[in-house]
Amino acid sequence: MVAMKRIASSILLGALMIGSLGWIATEGAPRTEKEWKPKIKMTRLPVFPDSLIKLGITRGRVQLVIVISDEGSLIDWLATEATHREFANSIAEVIETWDFEGARSLNEPRGEAFQLIIEFTAKSTARMTAGPYDMSEHVFGPGETYGSEAIRLATPSELDGMPAPIKSVIPNIPSEILGDNPKEAVFEFYINTDGGVHIPLLKSTETDLDERILLAAQNALWDWEFFPPTVKGKPVVVKASLPLVFSPKNKED
């Protein structure tokens, strides 16, 4: 279960800086914890599921990827890993009540994509650790076993087959901003266990590509749907990349 996805008003990336129209890529640019770390005010905390206590489960862990706007609105989120999906359901019940404040760039609020690790224990309050979007920490370590009710982030090489799109959406781009030559941009996103697209982030692009084209493409990607990714028949989450080519429409002589 995830929050309702909202239309983005500026280009979303894992590493961001303020541009003339929104956010432009500075992939790999180093940032200190103070520079990227958002503030989160949790008016309601996720609770340990009673159904798991009855099964004798007393601990759990969830990894989230969250995207917020420069105004602190929740745009999208996804549980990419969880020791049991009931923990993700518990978060879904409360996350839209949380208040966010993005990091600041040049003393201006800035939207952000970031990760959040939430650790559950049956006898205490959930403990949370925020990190940058490319944080290397995961719920499951290499070779670690996981139950049938877990949510797991798989690698493409593990999949039973590469996810094929069921529904693709062509962005609505005015012909006058397409230019005369084809241009390419690569977006990175997650495909959820139900085949839905989450957290579409710009990975790379040609420098002269109009930001309005990128924004239209990003918002269209949220409406794409794929056959659910699986490993040995079990649904998983996977991160995918998709190159998009923007070509000008044929003009009459």
C-alpha positions, 0 to 999 in steps of 0.5 A: 500500500502506498500514498496517492501520487501527486503531480510534480511541479519541478524535475525530481532527482536524487541529487538536486539544485535549484534551476530557472524552472525547477530542479536540474541534475547535479548527479554525484555532487557531494552534500553534507548531512545538514545540506540534504536532510529533511525535517519530519514531524510525525503527528501519528507514529506507525504502530506494531501490528497486532496480527504479527504479535499474535504470530510471535513476531516482535521485531521488524524493519522497513525501508522507504523511499520518499519524495517531497516537494519544495513546499514539504508536500508528500508527492510519492513514497514506496516501501522498497523492502520490509521484513513483513508487508504488515509493517508497510501497511502500518506506515501507510495508515499514518504517513499522509498525516506527517509534515515534511520540510525539505532541505535548503539550497541557497537558503531556499526550501528544496524538494527532495528524494530520500530514504527512511529506515523504520525499525519496529519493536513490539514493546517500544516506539518505532525508531527511524533513520533518514538517509540520502536517496542513494543510501547503501543500507538495506533491510536484507543483507546479501544472502539473507533469508526472508519470509513469504510475506516480506517485501524485497528489492530485487536486482534485475538479474534475479527476475524471472523476466524483465517487466514489460509495460502493460500501459505506456503514456506519451507525455503531452509536449507542445511541438514548439519546444521539441526543437529540430533534432531528437533528444534523449533523457534517461529516467530511473524509477521503481516498479512495485509488486503490483506493477505500478511506477513510483519515484520516477527520477531524472538520471541523465539528459542532454544539456540543451533539453527543455526542462518543460519536456522533462517535467512532462515526461516525469509526470507521464511515467507515474501513469505507466503500468508493468507486469508485476516483477517476480523472482521464482514466482513471488512479487518483488520490487525492482529499480528500472531505467528507461531511456526516452527519445523526444523527436520533433513532429514531422512538419509539412514542407 
